[in-house]
Amino acid sequence: MSITGCFRNLLGMSAALAVLVAGVPGTASAQGLESKESVEKIVGTPVEEETRPAADAGRILAAIDKTSENISAVRKVSDLDKVDIVFLPDAAATEGGPPPEIDAKVKEHQADVTALREEIEGNAMLFHAIDSRQILPRDILAVEFEGKSSVVIYAAAKPAR
């Protein structure tokens, strides 16, 4: 084959690759995370959400105290029956952040909370669960495992609606 023929083949493959790459964003958004069914297929388990005031702090404080234990559980978990996300809208950064007692507890366990957030980012199932609700890892305050089949994720965030 001549150099001109090779160049034409290379040019044709480049054009095909450009068309393929241009189509990728449309494909990703077509799957979308707005659909509950899509989220459950990606995460592999139902993701439920509820909104609570941060004033209901007892469980959150206990969960923050157990963060060092839960880091390992987050790292290992790959199959859950249920993921609950609890939004704490009055603890969101836009509202001034968590109330003083929760903020103090997060600061007391700052290294563990940071490690927990990193583990959630590294766990595809949990990351997609929070991402589907437009929660950033930095907004996670704690997780609470309910047995081996369910987890509650506490987020200082407002539900996206």
Residue, then its C-alpha position, 0 to 999 in steps of 0.5 A: m500500500s502506498i503512503t497516500g493509501c495509508f494516510r487515507n486509512l489513518l484519516g478515515m479511522s481518525a474521523a470514525l474515532a472523532v464521531l465515536v468520541a463525540g457521541v459518548p457524552g450523549t450516550a452517558s446523559a441518555q442513561g441518566l440518573e434521574s430515573k429511579e430504575s436507572v439508579e437502582k440498576i447502577v447502584g444494584t440496590p434501592v436508594e431511598e432518601e429522607t429529609r430530617p432536621a439536624a436537630d435530630a442529632g443523637r443518631i448522627l453523633a453516634a454514627i460519627d463516633k463509629t466512623s473509624e469502624n465504618i471506614s472498613a465496612v465501607r471499603k468492603v461492602s459490595d452488596l446491600d439490600k438498601v441504601d438510605i440517604v438522610f438529607l440534613p438541609d439545615a446543616a448544609a454549607t449554604e445554611g451555615g454548616p452543621p449545628p455546633e455539636i455536630d460540627a464539633k464531633v466532625k472536627e474531633h473525628q476529622a481524619d476519620v471523616t476524611a478517610l470515610r469520604e475517600e472510601i465512599e468515593g472509592n466504592a462504586m455502589l455508594f458513590h453512585a448512590i450519593d451521586s444520583r442524589q447530587i451529593l458531594p463526598r465533602d457533604i457526607l457527615a457519617v454512615e450508619f450500617e444497619g446489620k450487613s444489608s443496609v446503610v444510612i448515609y447522613a449528608a449535610a445537603k439539601p435534596a436536589r429538586 
